[in-house]
Amino acid sequence: MSGTDCRERLEEDRLNALQALNLLDTPPSESFDRITRMASQIFNLPISAVSLTDRDRQ
């Protein structure tokens, strides 16, 4: 399998997992808020974010 084929397969797998988890178009989540607060503290940053990106939107 070529590098391009592998990347395309990984991208398809990622998109399928994102769809299966039903995380897009959901209300704000305390779980994600906790993750971003923890990341900010660990890396000593003023802000952090979780971005869920599908094929056509972020």
C-alpha positions as CSV (number, residue, x, y, z in Angstrom):
1,M,0.0,0.0,0.0
2,S,1.4,3.4,-1.0
3,G,1.7,6.3,1.4
4,T,-1.1,8.1,-0.3
5,D,-3.4,5.0,-0.1
6,C,-2.5,4.6,3.5
7,R,-3.3,8.3,4.3
8,E,-6.6,8.1,2.4
9,R,-7.6,4.9,4.3
10,L,-6.7,6.5,7.7
11,E,-8.7,9.6,6.8
12,E,-11.7,7.4,5.8
13,D,-11.4,5.5,9.1
14,R,-11.2,8.8,11.1
15,L,-14.3,10.2,9.4
16,N,-16.2,6.9,9.9
17,A,-15.3,7.0,13.6
18,L,-16.3,10.6,14.0
19,Q,-19.7,9.8,12.4
20,A,-20.2,6.7,14.5
21,L,-19.5,8.6,17.7
22,N,-22.3,11.2,16.9
23,L,-20.2,14.1,18.3
24,L,-21.0,16.6,15.6
25,D,-23.8,19.1,16.1
26,T,-24.2,18.4,19.8
27,P,-24.5,20.9,22.5
28,P,-21.5,22.0,24.5
29,S,-20.0,19.3,26.7
30,E,-18.6,19.5,30.1
31,S,-16.3,16.5,29.2
32,F,-14.7,18.5,26.4
33,D,-14.5,21.6,28.7
34,R,-12.6,19.5,31.3
35,I,-10.2,18.2,28.6
36,T,-9.4,21.8,27.4
37,R,-9.0,23.1,30.9
38,M,-6.6,20.2,31.7
39,A,-4.6,20.8,28.4
40,S,-4.3,24.5,29.3
41,Q,-3.0,23.7,32.7
42,I,-0.6,21.0,31.6
43,F,0.9,23.1,28.8
44,N,0.6,26.4,30.7
45,L,-1.4,28.0,28.0
46,P,-4.2,30.6,28.4
47,I,-6.6,28.7,26.2
48,S,-7.0,25.4,24.4
49,A,-9.6,23.9,22.1
50,V,-11.0,20.7,20.8
51,S,-11.9,20.8,17.1
52,L,-13.9,18.0,15.5
53,T,-13.4,18.2,11.7
54,D,-15.4,16.2,9.2
55,R,-15.1,16.2,5.5
56,D,-16.8,19.5,4.9
57,R,-16.7,21.5,8.1
58,Q,-15.0,22.1,11.4
